Amino acid sequence: MGSCTFGGRGHTINIVFSVSTKTGFDIANQYLNDSVIGIFYFPYDLNFSVKHVAEKIAPAVVVIVETDIWPNFLFEMKKRHTPVVLVNDRMMVTGNIKFDQEFQFLSAEEIEDLRKWMQIKPSQKVLVAGSTHKGEESILLDAFSKMKSEFKDLLLVVIPRDPERAKSVYRIFQTAGFSVRLMKEMEKISEGHRFDVIVVGILGILKKLYAIADIAFIGGSLIACGGHNPLEPALFAKPIIFGQDMSDFKEISKFLVDSGGAVSVHDSASLFEASAILIRDEKKAIEAGESAHQVFKANKGAVDKTL
């Protein structure tokens, strides 16, 4: 653990980073250990727990990057005259900081190595469904079943939002008669073995998997869940499909749809239709992916404005 040089401006400050979920804690420890001096769970909004954490850390400034507002915590910061900055609100002043996230870019060689490890044939089309929630996999199954009748070589890669659901998602597709594999068992599979679906229960790999996609589906959007970040596949210039509920990424999803980089669907039939168009027309898929990437590039810079 260490300190962080702030914004490349030569100011070294100590940062502690809080999370609210076990998944967040695991990911933060995986990626932030060299940048912060501590990672901890944000306290329940009770006076005694908030006071305890405030005394232990004694922050000079608090930066909130979620829209959860905890009144006891904010009141404690006010009593201590500690500035609190909310940098990811729904009021658009400086732009959306999600466009300035650090994304792990993969070279063509790295993408090819990943495809080989997953035993994906050079000509094989891949639909990556990222961050899916309970209830969405059955919709995906229905659409995918129709796709396979026309595109027999199509591979579906499903990454449940909760990695603990990987085995139950595996059973959904296996019960339907598809040949399914868990990604963590890929090394045990003999080369050349045919399968229809790969289910991923590994943390921190979703962004890499979007790099191998021909089409990216954004989970949490076909049910009332607010959707997930569509910029990750946009980085790799992939055509994007999501459901009707992208309320947590309302502006970003509108930019993508307006640009032609994304399509909004509402059920298995429209998901099939949107996917089939992109699989049949490679030129259209490439153009849609490029449009998504242009949205990603054109809207960067909010972090510098916020700072």
Summary of the structure (lengths in Angstrom):
residues: 307
radius of gyration: 21.2
end to end distance: 23.6
largest distance: 65.1
contacts: 918
relative contact order: 0.11
helix: 44%
strand: 16%
